[in-house]
């Protein structure tokens, strides 16, 4: 569904220090942005922010950076953070293709990829956020031992992603084809996840470690 342009979204975000514009100017300096040396976790495609707000609230000793392209969704994520009084999360309007321009070597300890576009056409596969083309980008800023947590409702994307991670030298730590029945205890649901799991859609999930 095409988002209707919200002309008020960018001005509202510009009034809040938790929104970081021209984030590439902060490369290698995110500890200064947050004012501390806590680990940095990154969510790629945060949508309206339910996931990252819940994670940040539960883990005040971790800094979160949430990226999405559209002001129209980021502004709602920012509002969620403000409603909870969170200080350990920043929101970045950015085309994810440019993510390696934003973080320095070893600056990120974990990446969350939740329900990214599956790009089912073979000619579009390289746009997948788990494709080797993107995994190569992530390697430039992940700490050795960092993890990528990946969730999807798409069977084909998950199967292919298992191959992508192995191809790029990531160690598979965990996988399940039915997350909500797996007994995995550290799951935080996204808005999308709640909706589709209510329809009986099984959620696929894996954890992959970057060996450095």
For each residue, the residues with C-beta under 8 A, 3 or more apart:
1:
2:
3: 6 70 72 73
4: 72
5: 72
6: 3 9 71 72 75
7: 10 11
8: 11 12
9: 6 12 13 71 72 74 75
10: 7 13 14 71
11: 7 8 14 15
12: 8 9 15 16 75 78
13: 9 10 16 19 71 74 75 78 91 93
14: 10 11 19 21
15: 11 12
16: 12 13 19 78 82
17:
18: 78 81 82 86 89 90 91
19: 13 14 16 74 78 90 91 92 93
20: 23 26 33 65 90 91 92
21: 14 93
22: 25
23: 20 26 27 92 94 102
24: 27 98 101 102
25: 22
26: 20 23 29 30 32 33 102
27: 23 24 101 102 103 104
28: 103 104 105 107
29: 26 32 33 104
30: 26 33 34 40 63 65 103 104 107
31: 34 35 36 37
32: 26 29 35
33: 20 26 29 30 90
34: 30 31 38 40 63 88 90
35: 31 32
36: 31 63
37: 31
38: 34 61 62 63 88
39: 61 62 63 109 110
40: 30 34 62 63 64 65 103 107 108 109
41: 55 62 63 64 65 108 109 110 111 112
42: 64 65 66 67 103 108 110 111 112
43: 46 51 52 55 64 65 66 67 111 112 114
44: 67 96 99 111 112 113 116 129
45: 67 68 96 113 114 115 116 129
46: 43 49 51 52 66 67 68 73 74 77 91
47: 50 51 68 73 77 190 191 192
48: 73 76 77 80 191
49: 46 52 53 66 73 74 76 77 78 80 81 91
50: 47 53 54 80 189 190 191
51: 43 46 47 54 55 112 114 188 189 190
52: 43 46 49 55 56 64 66 77 81 89 112
53: 49 50 56 57 77 80 81 84 86 89
54: 50 51 57 58 188
55: 41 43 51 52 58 59 62 64 112 188
56: 52 53 59 60 62 64 81 84 86 88 89
57: 53 54 60 84 86
58: 54 55 188
59: 55 56 62 88
60: 56 57 88
61: 38 39
62: 38 39 40 41 55 56 59 88
63: 30 34 36 38 39 40 41 88 89 90
64: 40 41 42 43 52 55 56 88 89 90
65: 20 30 40 41 42 43 89 90 91 92 108
66: 42 43 46 49 52 74 77 89 90 91 92
67: 42 43 44 45 46 91 92 93 94 96 99
68: 45 46 47 73 74 77 91 92 93 94
69: 93 94 95 96
70: 3 73 74 93
71: 6 9 10 13 74 75 93
72: 3 4 5 6 9 75
73: 3 46 47 48 49 68 70 76 77
74: 9 13 19 46 49 66 68 70 71 77 78 91 93
75: 6 9 12 13 71 72 78 79
76: 48 49 73 79 80
77: 46 47 48 49 52 53 66 68 73 74 80 81 91
78: 12 13 16 18 19 49 74 75 81 82 91
79: 75 76 82 83
80: 48 49 50 53 76 77 83 84
81: 18 49 52 53 56 77 78 84 86 89 91
82: 16 18 78 79 85 86
83: 79 80
84: 53 56 57 80 81
85: 82
86: 18 53 56 57 81 82 89
87:
88: 34 38 56 59 60 62 63 64
89: 18 52 53 56 63 64 65 66 81 86
90: 18 19 20 33 34 63 64 65 66
91: 13 18 19 20 46 49 65 66 67 68 74 77 78 81
92: 19 20 23 65 66 67 68 102
93: 13 19 21 67 68 69 70 71 74
94: 23 67 68 69 98 99 102
95: 69 98
96: 44 45 67 69 99 129 134
97:
98: 24 94 95 101 102
99: 44 67 94 96 102 103 137 138
100: 103 137 138 140 141
101: 24 27 98
102: 23 24 26 27 92 94 98 99 141
103: 27 28 30 40 42 99 100 107 108 140 141
104: 27 28 29 30 107 141
105: 28 140 141
106: 141 142 143 144
107: 28 30 40 103 104 141 143
108: 40 41 42 65 103 111 138 141 142 143 146
109: 39 40 41 142 143 146 147
110: 39 41 42 146 147 148 149
111: 41 42 43 44 108 138 142 146 147 148 149
112: 41 42 43 44 51 52 55 148 149
113: 44 45 116 129 130 148 149 150 151
114: 43 45 51 150 151 190 192 193
115: 45 151 152 153 190 192 193
116: 44 45 113 128 129 130 152 157
117: 127 128 129
118: 128 152 154 156 157
119: 124 125 127 128 157
120: 124 154 156 157
121: 124 125
122: 125
123:
124: 119 120 121 127
125: 119 121 122 128 131 160
126: 131 133
127: 117 119 124 131
128: 116 117 118 119 125 131 134 157 160 161 164
129: 44 45 96 113 116 117 134
130: 113 116 134 135 150 157 160 161 164 165
131: 125 126 127 128 134 135 164
132: 135 136 164 167 168
133: 126 136 137
134: 96 128 129 130 131 137 138
135: 130 131 132 138 139 164 165 168 170
136: 132 133 139 140 168
137: 99 100 133 134 140
138: 99 100 108 111 134 135 141 142 148 210
139: 135 136 142 168 210
140: 100 103 105 136 137
141: 100 102 103 104 105 106 107 108 138
142: 106 108 109 111 138 139 146 210 212
143: 106 107 108 109 146 210 212
144: 106 210 211 212
145: 209 210 211 212
146: 108 109 110 111 142 143 209 210
147: 109 110 111 173 207 208 209 210
148: 110 111 112 113 138 165 170 207 208 210
149: 110 111 112 113 205 206 207
150: 113 114 130 158 161 205 206 207 208
151: 113 114 115 179 190 193 203 204 205
152: 115 116 118 157 158 161 203 204
153: 115 192 193 196 201 202 203 204
154: 118 120 157 158 204
155: 158 159 177 204
156: 118 120 159 160
157: 116 118 119 120 128 130 152 154 160 161
158: 150 152 154 155 161 162 177 204 206
159: 155 156 162 163
160: 125 128 130 156 157 163 164
161: 128 130 150 152 157 158 164 165 206
162: 158 159 165 166 172 175 206
163: 159 160 166 167
164: 128 130 131 132 135 160 161 167 168
165: 130 135 148 161 162 168 170 172 206 208
166: 162 163 169 170 172
167: 132 163 164
168: 132 135 136 139 164 165
169: 166 211
170: 135 148 165 166 208 209 210 211
171: 208 209 211
172: 162 165 166 175 206 207 208
173: 147 207 208 209
174: 184 205 206 207
175: 162 172 204 205 206 207
176: 179 182 184 204 205 206
177: 155 158 202 204
178: 181 182 202 203 204
179: 151 176 182 184 187 202 203 204 205
180: 187 197 202 203
181: 178 202
182: 176 178 179 205
183:
184: 174 176 179 187 205
185:
186:
187: 179 180 184 205
188: 51 54 55 58
189: 50 51 193 194 197
190: 47 50 51 114 115 151 193 194
191: 47 48 50 194 195
192: 47 114 115 153 195 196
193: 114 115 151 153 189 190 196 197 203
194: 189 190 191 197 198
195: 191 192 198 199
196: 153 192 193 199 201 203
197: 180 189 193 194 200 201 202 203
198: 194 195
199: 195 196
200: 197
201: 153 196 197
202: 153 177 178 179 180 181 197
203: 151 152 153 178 179 180 193 196 197
204: 151 152 153 154 155 158 175 176 177 178 179
205: 149 150 151 174 175 176 179 182 184 187
206: 149 150 158 161 162 165 172 174 175 176
207: 147 148 149 150 172 173 174 175
208: 147 148 150 165 170 171 172 173
209: 145 146 147 170 171 173
210: 138 139 142 143 144 145 146 147 148 170
211: 144 145 169 170 171
212: 142 143 144 145
